[in-house]
Amino acid sequence: MWESIALRLSEPDRLKDFLTLSIFNSLLLSDRILDLARSLLGSNIVYYGETNCSLDSPPYGAWHCDARGTPHDIGAVYDSNLHEIYPGWRFAVYFRDYRTSSGGLKVAPGSHCRPWRELRSEDRKFKKYIVGNQSVKAPTPLFPIYNIPSAPGDLVIFNLRTFHSAGYLLLKENHHAQMLPDFELHMLKRYPELFEPYPMGERNALFFDYGAPSEALDLYIKWRALYTLYDPKQHSALWERVIRESALGVYSYDQPTIQELAARRGITLRFDRIIAQLLYKKNSTGFLSQRDKDRLEYLLKENREFSPYHSLAWEGY
């Protein structure tokens, strides 16, 4: 059902966050999903507009973790302490069969609660694989890697501090080979016949985040709101994006009906993405309509920040 809904979406609607779009509410706000979220995060869960309907788009194949933000640097990688569980999780529903095909999610199990210094990609050892008549010596990190064999319709949940990459390549004779994404691509160019093909049909998946109120999540939310909107090197392109997204109402989950729905489900809403767009519009043109001024004033007052760092309300924005 969810795949057919996603496939029917227009390109403008595919940009909207899921609460604004509302068409995925029976998934996003289902008891099963919220019970899972609360088992990971506690009773108070936070929604901040981080969703994605991915259709026929190249996956982000770099080896990375998503968690960002420190009190001193909003863009710095968040460094976990040993055994600390980062308070943000990504929920992913995949609609292609990645059990025997390339293209699924690659993760480093346990990396979400290990210090950054233990996870740097340059810390590698080499392991030899025999594939057919080829002897392959692959650089591997000092921690396990796992290719998730998800079936169509599977829900995959991973922590935002987990190191991962999208679109793994499976060796035909060893689906469990622990290879980093850059080496997979290197091997694909030299020996394409060694790898399983991608599934038939367009790449199609749904992604959405939930978090717990905390300083770490606060910094991540602010980074996600700010990093795409306050880059002076891309001012023109970003301004065009702000105008387009504002016209489409990409982030409109501050509407009263949505706020009431979230409150009934016990969800705290963070409005940083909407605030960032309004502030960017104001700073770029020096002008906001009275409607936008009232909306900005309301959101700055109602936005529930979990730390004082990099606040959109006072940091010169």
C-alpha positions in Angstrom: 0.0 0.0 0.0 2.7 2.5 1.0 4.6 1.9 -2.2 1.6 2.6 -4.4 0.9 5.8 -2.5 4.5 6.9 -2.9 4.6 6.2 -6.6 1.5 8.3 -7.1 3.0 11.4 -5.5 3.8 14.4 -7.7 7.3 15.7 -7.6 6.3 18.8 -5.5 4.5 16.7 -3.0 7.5 14.3 -2.6 9.5 17.3 -1.2 7.0 17.8 1.7 7.6 16.5 5.2 5.2 13.7 6.1 3.0 15.6 8.6 2.6 18.4 6.1 1.8 15.9 3.4 -0.5 14.0 5.8 -0.8 11.1 3.3 1.6 8.9 5.4 0.0 9.8 8.8 -1.4 6.3 9.3 2.2 5.0 9.1 4.0 7.8 10.9 1.4 8.0 13.7 0.4 4.4 14.0 0.5 2.8 17.4 3.0 0.2 16.2 5.5 2.9 15.1 5.0 5.1 18.1 5.3 2.2 20.5 8.6 1.3 18.8 9.8 4.9 19.0 8.9 5.1 22.7 10.6 1.9 23.5 13.8 3.5 22.1 13.3 7.1 23.2 11.0 7.2 26.2 7.5 8.6 26.6 8.2 12.0 25.1 9.1 11.8 21.4 10.0 14.7 19.1 9.2 15.3 15.4 11.2 17.9 13.5 10.3 17.5 9.9 13.1 15.2 8.9 11.4 12.9 6.4 12.1 11.7 2.9 10.2 10.0 0.1 13.0 8.6 -2.0 12.0 7.6 -5.5 14.6 6.7 -8.3 17.2 8.9 -6.7 20.9 7.8 -6.4 21.5 6.8 -2.8 24.1 8.6 -0.7 26.9 6.0 -0.7 29.5 7.7 1.4 30.4 6.0 4.7 29.1 8.4 7.4 27.0 9.0 10.5 24.3 11.7 10.6 24.7 13.0 14.1 26.0 16.6 14.1 26.3 19.5 16.4 28.3 20.5 19.5 28.0 23.6 21.7 31.0 25.1 20.0 30.4 24.0 16.4 27.0 23.3 15.0 28.5 21.3 12.1 30.9 19.1 14.0 30.3 15.4 14.1 28.8 14.5 17.5 31.1 12.3 19.5 29.4 9.7 21.7 30.8 8.6 25.0 31.2 4.9 25.5 27.8 3.2 25.9 25.9 6.4 25.4 22.9 5.9 23.1 22.3 8.9 20.8 18.7 10.2 21.2 17.7 10.1 17.6 16.5 7.2 15.4 15.7 6.9 11.7 12.8 4.7 10.5 13.1 3.4 7.0 10.6 1.4 5.0 12.1 -0.3 1.9 10.1 -1.5 -1.1 12.8 -3.4 -3.0 14.2 -6.8 -2.3 17.8 -6.4 -1.0 18.2 -10.0 0.3 20.1 -11.1 -2.8 20.4 -7.9 -4.7 22.7 -4.9 -4.4 21.4 -1.5 -3.3 20.5 -2.0 0.4 21.7 -0.4 3.6 25.2 -1.0 5.0 25.7 -0.4 8.7 28.4 -0.8 11.4 26.6 -2.5 14.3 27.4 -1.0 17.7 29.0 2.2 16.2 26.2 4.3 17.7 27.7 3.9 21.2 31.4 4.0 20.4 33.7 7.0 20.5 34.5 8.7 17.2 38.2 8.0 17.5 37.4 4.3 17.2 35.4 4.7 14.0 37.5 6.9 11.7 37.6 5.5 8.2 41.4 5.8 7.9 41.7 3.2 10.7 41.8 0.2 8.5 43.1 -3.3 8.2 43.2 -5.5 5.1 41.4 -8.8 4.6 41.8 -11.2 1.7 38.7 -12.6 -0.1 38.7 -15.3 -2.8 35.9 -14.6 -5.2 35.8 -17.0 -8.2 39.3 -17.0 -9.5 40.0 -13.5 -8.1 42.0 -12.8 -5.0 40.6 -9.6 -3.5 42.5 -7.7 -0.8 40.0 -5.3 0.7 40.6 -2.5 3.3 38.2 -2.9 6.2 37.6 -0.8 9.3 38.4 -1.9 12.8 34.8 -2.7 13.5 32.1 -5.0 11.9 30.2 -4.1 8.8 26.8 -5.6 8.0 24.7 -5.5 4.8 21.1 -5.5 5.8 19.1 -8.0 3.7 15.8 -6.2 3.8 12.7 -7.6 2.1 10.0 -5.5 0.4 8.0 -3.7 3.1 10.5 -4.3 5.9 10.9 -1.5 8.5 14.6 -0.9 9.3 15.4 1.3 12.3 18.9 2.7 12.9 20.4 5.3 15.3 21.5 8.6 13.8 25.0 8.0 15.3 25.3 4.7 13.5 27.9 4.7 10.7 26.2 3.6 7.5 25.9 4.0 3.7 23.2 3.5 1.2 23.3 1.3 -1.9 25.7 -1.4 -0.9 27.2 -3.7 -3.5 26.9 -7.5 -2.9 29.6 -9.8 -4.0 27.9 -12.7 -5.8 29.9 -15.3 -3.9 30.1 -13.5 -0.5 27.1 -11.4 0.5 28.7 -10.8 3.9 32.0 -9.4 2.8 32.9 -6.5 5.1 33.9 -3.9 2.4 33.8 -0.2 2.8 31.7 1.7 0.1 34.6 3.4 -1.6 36.3 0.0 -2.1 33.1 -1.5 -3.4 33.0 1.2 -6.1 36.7 0.7 -6.9 36.0 -3.0 -7.4 32.9 -2.4 -9.4 34.8 -0.4 -12.0 37.4 -3.2 -12.3 35.3 -6.3 -11.9 31.6 -5.5 -12.4 30.8 -9.2 -13.1 31.6 -10.0 -9.4 28.6 -8.1 -8.1 24.9 -8.8 -7.8 22.7 -6.5 -9.9 20.3 -4.0 -8.5 16.6 -5.0 -8.2 14.2 -4.3 -11.0 12.1 -1.2 -10.8 12.7 2.3 -9.4 14.4 2.7 -6.0 11.6 3.5 -3.6 11.8 4.0 0.2 10.3 6.1 3.0 12.4 7.7 5.8 11.4 9.5 8.9 13.0 10.5 12.2 11.9 10.6 15.8 14.1 11.8 18.7 14.0 12.4 22.5 14.2 15.9 24.0 17.9 16.4 24.9 20.8 18.7 24.2 22.2 16.3 21.6 19.0 16.2 19.6 18.6 19.9 20.0 21.9 20.5 18.3 21.1 18.0 15.5 17.8 19.7 14.8 19.4 23.1 14.5 22.2 21.8 12.3 19.6 20.3 9.9 17.7 23.5 9.8 20.7 25.8 9.4 23.3 24.0 7.3 21.3 24.0 4.0 20.1 27.6 4.5 23.0 29.6 5.7 25.8 28.8 3.3 27.0 32.1 1.7 28.7 30.2 -1.1 25.3 29.0 -2.3 23.2 32.1 -1.6 21.5 32.3 -5.0 20.7 28.6 -5.2 19.4 28.5 -1.6 17.3 31.6 -2.1 15.6 29.9 -5.1 15.0 26.8 -2.9 13.5 28.9 -0.1 11.1 30.6 -2.5 10.1 27.3 -4.1 9.7 25.5 -0.8 7.7 28.4 0.7 5.4 28.5 -2.3 4.9 24.7 -2.1 4.4 24.8 1.7 7.0 22.1 2.1 7.2 22.6 5.9 3.8 23.6 7.1 3.4 21.3 10.1 2.8 24.3 12.3 -0.8 24.4 11.1 -3.2 24.2 14.1 -4.8 20.9 12.9 -1.4 19.2 12.7 -0.3 20.6 16.1 -3.5 19.3 17.7 -3.0 15.9 16.0 0.6 15.7 17.3 -0.4 16.7 20.8 -3.0 13.9 20.9 -0.3 11.4 20.0 2.1 12.7 22.6 4.5 14.2 20.1 6.5 17.4 20.6 7.0 19.4 17.4 10.1 21.4 16.7 9.7 24.2 14.1 13.4 25.0 13.4 13.1 24.2 9.6 10.2 26.6 9.2 11.9 29.3 11.3 15.1 29.0 9.4 13.4 29.5 6.1 11.5 32.6 7.3 14.7 34.1 8.8 16.6 33.4 5.6 13.8 35.1 3.6 13.9 38.1 5.9 17.6 38.5 5.8 17.8 38.0 2.1 15.2 40.6 1.2 14.8 42.7 4.3 11.1 42.1 4.1 8.5 39.8 5.3 4.7 40.0 4.8 2.7 40.6 7.9 1.5 37.1 7.7 5.0 35.8 7.7 6.0 38.2 10.5 3.1 36.9 12.6 4.0 33.3 11.8 7.7 33.8 12.7 6.9 35.6 15.9 4.6 32.7 16.9 7.0 30.0 16.0 10.0 31.6 17.8 7.8 31.8 21.0 6.4 28.3 20.7 9.5 26.4 19.5 10.6 24.3 22.4 14.4 24.3 22.4 16.3 21.7 24.6 19.5 23.7 24.9 20.6 27.4 24.7 23.2 26.7 22.0 22.9 28.1 18.5 19.4 29.3 19.2 17.6 30.7 16.1 15.8 33.1 18.4 18.8 35.2 19.3 22.0 34.2 17.4 21.9 37.2 15.0 19.6 35.4 12.4 
